[in-house]
């Protein structure tokens, strides 16, 4: 663990960081949105059982709202609205994917009983590696 900290400090001091509107920047926002929304969806599933049926939408909206606020602050401080908008759209697209995949495929399905859709149950498959 100590060697990891040393490598991290050296990399941060040597590597120059610069923002751009290229593919790498946008894919990092997409992946960040995917991970953030998936994590929030999993947290809602674990700690807020009364919202389990809406966990995917909650994960998506919290992740999307946070990037809109964060990028709004960036525009106010530094300008470059076009670049910030691209970052926001990339993050929101990743949030949609992360929340959907986590809700539908990673977490155990929710048993739902609604008058409009009827009662339905999903299937949970597990395999130990």
Secondary structure, 3 states (H helix, E strand, C coil): CHHHHHHHHHHHHHCCCCCCCCHHHHHHHHHHHHHHHHHHHHHHHHHCHHHHHHHHHHHHHHHHHHHHHHHHHHHHHHCCHHHHHHHHHHHHHHHHHHHHHHHHHHCCCCCEEECCCEEECCCCCCCCC
